[in-house]
């Protein structure tokens, strides 16, 4: 029976893993088994981190909006409710930017929200 050579599959896959593990500490960048485990874990953390980043940024935006709302003497929840009732559809990212960069424009939004709630 003739000998079957399988090409470069094994070498290629090992090189790919070691390339991904470049810069890891000690054997994690040198030995295939250690590198494979480290790369799998790193990719898992990366996947979770990309989901987590969205959550963290939304929380940051809400904190910034809430701080600006408190300065204008309205709670965050009433502000968001007032904006919805006024028909103003700005997402939290844009609201946080306005609150951070342009307090006068944010104060105008708060005034509109208050009139929509019937408080002003």
N, C-alpha and C positions, 0 to 999 in steps of 0.2 A: 504494500500500500504506500502511495507517495506521501511525502511529508507536506503538511499544509501550514503555510506561514500566514499569520493573521494580519499582516500589514502593521500599521503604526497606531492601531486603536488604543492599546493600553498606554503606550508612551505619550500619545497626544493628550489623553484624558488626564494623565498624571501631570504633564506639563501645564495644562490648563489650570489645574488645582493649585500647583505651586506658584504659578504666575499670580493667581488671585490672592495667595497667602504672602506675597512679597511684603517685607517689612514687619511681619509678625515676629514675636519674641522667640528666641532659641529654636527648638526643633519644629515649632509650628510653621516655620518658613522653609524648613529643610527636608523633613521626613514626610512622606506622602500620607501616612495614617494620621499623624497629628495635624497636618495641614488640612486634610479632608474634614476632620472634626471641627477645626477652628473656622474654616470657610463656611461650613454648613451653619454653624452657630451665628457667625457674622451676618450671613444672608438672612437668617431668621430675624435677628435684631433689626436689620435694615428694613425688612417688610413691616415689622411692628412699628418701627420708628416713623415710617412714612404715614402710617395711620394716626399715630400719636401726635405728629406735628400739627395736623389739621385741628385736633382737639385743643392743643395747647394754644394755638394762635387765636381760635375763637374765644377761649377763656380770657386771653390777654385783651382782645378787643372789648369784651364786655366789661372788664375792669376799668379800662380807659374811658369808656362811655359813661359808666356809672360814676366815676370820679368827676367828670365834667358835668354830669347831671346834678350831682350833689352841690356843686359850686353854683348852679343855677336854681337851686332849691326845688328840685323835683326828683322823685325816685326813678331808677332805671326802668322798672316795670311800667310805671305810669307814662314815662316818656315813650317807650316802644308802643304802648297801647294808643297813645295820642297820635303818634306818627301813622299807625295803621288806620285809625279813624279819619285822619286828615288825608289819607290816600297817598302818603309819601312813601315810596318804596326804595329805600336805600339799605343796602346790606350793612352788616356790622363792621366790616372792614372799612368801608367808606366813611361810616359814621365815626369810627375811631380816628381815622385820619383827619377828618374835619375837626373833631374835638381836640386833637393834639396840635394841629397846625393853625386853625382859624377859629378862635373863640367867639368872634363876633358872628360868624355864620352859624356856629353851633347854637349861640343864644337865640338867633332867629328861628332855628328849627325847634328849639324848646318853646319859644313863644307860640309857634304854630301848633305844636302838640298840646300846649295848655289850652289854646282856644278851641281845639277840637274836642278836648275833654270837658270844656265849659268851666275851667278853673280861673282863667285870667279875667 
